[in-house]
Amino acid sequence: MTAVGASLLDRLATLEEQGLAAIRAAADPDTLEAARVDFLGRNGQLADAMGSIGKVEAEARREVGQRANAVKSALTEAWEEQAARLADPDEAADASAFDATLPARGAWTGSLHPVTRVIDEICEIFQDLGFSRVEGPEIETTWYHFTALNIPLDHPAADMMDTFYLDDDIVLRTHTSPMQARVMQDHEPPVRVLVPGLAYRRDSFDPSHAPAFEQIEGLAVDEGVDFIEFRSSIRHFVRKFFGRRAKSRFRPSFYPFTEPSAEVDVSCTVCEGSGCSTCKRTGWITIMGSGMVDPAVFEAVGYDPEKYTGYAFGMGPARIAMVRHGIPDMRLLYEGDVGFLEQLS
Ligand code: DAH
């Protein structure tokens, strides 16, 4: 490099360094404009340096000229950036804080509530057996809620202690069973329906109770439906839902709307029957109340009890979700803590 060329390159380097520093340090538009005039102005330092290029030895002139242009671009770009930053400090800060190399955060996806998933699965299993899915009102008359189901109004179930009364003969349903009567009134046999929905009771909110909770009602009515069909349908459901190894048993029970009535238990899926806290050391978990439809219910809805027979059942999908996931406290399912619920997906 020739002597004049080298000294001009040095001067350009210093000018670039000082110019960038002055432009970037400008904290307000006036200071920035002064820096621009000083370095990039028509009579500024860069123009002055460029005016000397003609004195550079011919063989070095091209290189020095290119360098001068590069300095001009760098200063101009820095000036534009600083002007934008001063015009909109927030946006400029955001842009400079954005780091495209950081790993992405996991995307948030919604999912169905575990109780909803249990309901959907149960409905699908029974769909294979010819059951369709229907829904009904949460506010019921005492006729559908009690009378049609063969529950006398002085029965303990009709007591104010259990039932929310909205009026003398209007209640919030405590179970989905009144839909049995509604469906039978609207349809001639054969009837095979599953009715998921909310039920309400004057219960405390504790590890095994919620004042509002889901139930699923099942009803099958036709000529010749017998206890054997009833048992085999329930067994089919238990195996499909809880797994092939799950056993089921029927225990005699009592409900006013079924005769005979039975409680259905499944072998505990947590300990497989050997006894644990989920099954309270019994090896069995009760999953539904059930039975053969009482002829009195057929009479109430206008079905001929001599001609038709049927079975009915009612289960609590929240309890079933608790068994499935080994959840000790029902409140965990209803408190809406996404951090908890996400673990069950
Ligand atoms: N309704 C009952 C309850 O809430 C459950 C039930 C029992 C429903 C037996 C039925 C049944 O259909 O046959 O406890």
Residues whose N, C-alpha, C, O or C-beta is under 5 A from the ligand:
A	BS01	DAH	T174 H175 S177 G218 Y255 T258 G289 S290 G291 A312 F313 G314
